[in-house]
Amino acid sequence: MKLNHRFADALAAAGDRHAFVSRAAGAYGDPDSESHTDTARPITVPQDWSPSAIEALANLLDQPRPALTRPRPGLQAFGGLSPQLADGSELATETGYDAVIARIAGSLTWSVARHGGLDSPDDAPVFHAELAASLRGRYVVPDAELCRHGGIDWAYGLAVPTAKPARPSATIHAGSAAAPEQLRAVAEASMRGGVLDVGARVTRDRLDTIAQACHRCSGETDDRFDPRRNAALARAMRAALRDGVAEEAVERALALARQGVAEDALTQLQPHTEDQPESILQFPAALRRAIEADEDWQFGGNDEAGRSRIRARELRDNLARTVWSFGAPSLAFQACPATSGPVLHINLPAFLDPQAGFRADLLADAMRLWSQALTLSVARTAESAGTLNLTGIGALLSAGGIAYGSCEARAITAAIGRLASQCLRETGSELGAQAPGLGPEPEAGALPACFASLSDELERVSNRFLPRTALARPGLTLTCAAPEAAIAGLFDADSQGVAPVETAIIADSGISGGHRLRDCLRAGLQRLGASPTEIELAEDHAAGHGTLRGAPGISVAALLERGLPDDAIDRVEDSIGDGAPVRHALNRWTLGDRTCREQLGLPSDVVAAEGRSLARALGFSESEIAAADRHAHGSGTLDDAIDLPPEWRAAFAPASAQDQLAMSAALESQINGGVDTQLALDGESTIDDVAAIIDQAAGLGLRQLTVRRTRSGLLDLLPAIDFDKGDYTAEPARERIVERTVERTIERVVEQPAARRKLPDRRKGYIQKATVGGHKVYLHTGEFDDGELGEIFIDMHKEGAAFRSLMNNFAIAISIGLQYGVPLEEFVDAFVFTRFEPAGDVTGNDSIQHATSILDYLFRELGVSYLGREDLAELSPDNADQGGLGKGVAEEKLSQTDAARFISRGFSRGQVPDNIVMFANAARKVASGQAGGPDVGEIEMQASEPASRGSKRHDVSLYSGDPCPDCGHFTVVHNENSHRCDACNWTSD
């Protein structure tokens, strides 16, 4: 084999681009900032590698290797390359791509030289240098297994781990009577995992909620486990039964909670879901012909319905429906050879030189070098010497200024496949290895000038296959597929496999707007003759300007005209520079509520209702918003860039599914392996669209095809749907009118979203001071006019600024929820008995003596005060209510507490009368729903007449303890001959 120095010369011509430098992997943010992480790991990589490529390599270099090695004795060295052994027990992870290149290129070169693959031992350094240069320039990229373990037996004396056998695919034969049932099984398997996971999670959550409702209740033992007395437990059990949890499981969870068992083995069960093997349906040519002729399809027996035949189009439609729904099974229209052994990816965009065009000579050298290295490094009994995978076809064509869907593109791709196959045949002829056949002669004479070298190289490569010896070695498989996810970042490529370039822009956090034009499209514009100014205009069109300055519709000048101040405009510009859409950058939080009301003149209700996007409220139309968004963030495409000539725009037109199928067919006709064609259809595509693609792929005779439907717009809306109200909370509130006619009567049902209930400007409430675990906390409440809780404020004493701010914002969130109608009992059930510091004894509160956290104390206090939740209180006998029985007759009558303690004179502006009598226990009875009278929830107060009623207020020790037969109060005083009630002036006379 004649060796050249083309890869070494190409690296030398590139200058310092491929020079090794030390970069940090795992470092995020500015090194001088506080957010910078100290977990950075130095990795040696070529200078032109991106951060994503560095991270991908660092994740692969995770195995410890011997830090020191020595030559293995008794084995010959070639060109200074010899196998090594570990020298000592010290281990360390490899530090960069140079170590990966050294062991892969070194081990393969030594193996080739040992098997006599080189004309002279002096060729070993040249062979090694070319292999290393092709890896260093990323012309060839090893797969993840080679990056981790390739050549470790040669470099360190370690055993290479045995590769895991590929999981066999589940094959479905269209001619089998079981095919319809197998298609149904594919659909069931696709759904089973999700269904089981959801069911297990719902069951686990519901049973856990039942246990928590029991353990969090602080009442009597019998009450805690009785759903008739524990409201939280009743709600938890109703939710479990409503969600389909078995009644036996609900009963069992309650019984375990009663016994104090914290962990339930039932809730720990996980559904056993095995990874289903890939399903492939064999689609024979006879089925395609039957579909075209609309004939019946004969099964090899009777299917589950007892049929021996079915309309071919019905079978195809059933298949299309399954594929449309689940993206499975994959389709195989021809036999595809199985691949095994190491995989090396041929990175086609790297062979396109900016000045010289496509380097077909470099591609031929890469195929010869690596096919010889792989063939001579595997055992003769191996099934395959390995796989050479072509990738990056879409980016290569875009960088050459060639439209993906054009005839020129298919001719170029076919020529590349044929050149690669011919080089494999040359190597097989020299080494006596199996070699691929050749497809039809491509029309290589009409290739564009950028790819003209392909025609010249095809003429120099021999088409004949004359093995030097009998075919005693396994050959290589030539494929085209997307690299695995673990090494996809190593390429820094704009496309993978045979797929086209999806969008014209790529994310770049260092640029205003967050996007820039892809490198392959920039190179394509340069190839077509675009000037730097035209390229800049094209990038502005595709990636946007990252600013509203000079934008049509909504510009900085337009915002200034509407009264927006400079500081608010700067915040809007910063938000747009971070990638926010224009409509969402103009929100109430970016502009500021005061700015919206005072300087923009927007009413408070408009700001509250449309706060997420105020663009429409500011008077901008949808067309103006869209125009400004295109100016700021671009269109993501170049085919509609009006500043470019039409012929240039056509070169970057999006590729259709039909274009991808035709491209795969052109390449598969020239290689012996399969092209992994994966079509991602739009979410709005139909089952008929999938059926048409299946028919076209069958007509082209593709080896394999995978079709899936991308997510539709509905999936983006699902998280925003309020399922309890059936409305879209993420959209502006719109009035929806539903009409129905009943006996000539038209009823209009207007559904309104939840409205916020405003508190009165002057509101009542109370302030409770307490100490929890030595930390002072002040609880301020605000009430609606009807006495319901509408807001809370939480003040902490001597706490850090961050903790105080979190508590203040937490209180705001609770207040907003209360004003939107969230029941207080939901908050109480959610936060009582939460555990975190500070916690401990509570002083200053007459109902709660101990709390497990600040939130536990606060919501137990609110539950006792506003919900009558006596089960959350911890009353000692000394702090019992004044009206409680058991403390003697003197303390079960009138309360000795002044009413002014409970009524704010400031709130009532001094209008509280001085002769109000406070009856003991009235408030607590009313709160618990036991007090009589129509006005439940109001504190019962009764004004006593002074001396004019003829009764003096007696000391409570004079009360007899008998109830008044008229009003029922225990305020009856026994005189000598009569009885009198101080409450209602009843007398026995």
Protein Blocks (a to p, Z undefined) as FASTA:
>chain_A
ZZdfklmmmmmmnommlpccdddehiacjfkbmklcfkbccddddfkbcfklmmmmmmmm
mcccdfbdcddehiaceehiacdddedjbdcddfbjklmmmmmmmmmmmmmmmnopafbf
klmmmmmmmmmmmmmnomaccdfklmmmgoklmmnopacdddddddddddddfkbmklmm
mmmmmmmmmmmmmmmmmmmmmmmmmmmmmmmmmmmpccdfklmmmmklmmklmmmmmmmm
mnopafklmmmmmmmmmnopabdfklmpccdddddddddddddfklmmmmmnopadddfb
dcfkopabdcfklmmmmmmmmmmmnopacddfbdcdddedjdddddfklmpcfklopafk
lmmmmmmmmmmmmmmmpcfkbmbfbdcddehklmmmmmnopafkbmklmmmmmmmmmmmm
mmmmmmmmmnopacddddddddfklgcfklmmmmmmmmmpcfbdcdfbdcfbdcdddddd
dddfklmmmnopabehjbccfbfcdcdfkbghjiacdfklmmmmmmnopafklmmmmmmm
mnonoiaehpahiafklmmmnopafklmmmmmmmmmnopafklmmcfklnopklmmmmno
pafklmmmmmmpmklmnopafklmmmmmmmmnonoiaklcmkbcfklmmmmgccdfklmm
mmmmmmmmmccbdcdddddddfkbcfklmmmmmmmmmmnopabdcddddddfklmmmmmp
cfknopafkbccddddddddeehiacdddddddddddddfbdcdddddddeehiacdddd
dddfkopafbdcdddehiafklmmmmmmmmmmmmmmmmnopafklmmmmmgopacddedd
dehiakbcbdfbfklmmmmmmmmmmnopaklpccdfklgcfkbghiajklmmccfbdfkl
mpcfklnnopacfkbccdehklmmmmnopagcjkghiacddddddfknopacddfklpgo
iacfklopacbccdfkbccdfklopafZZ
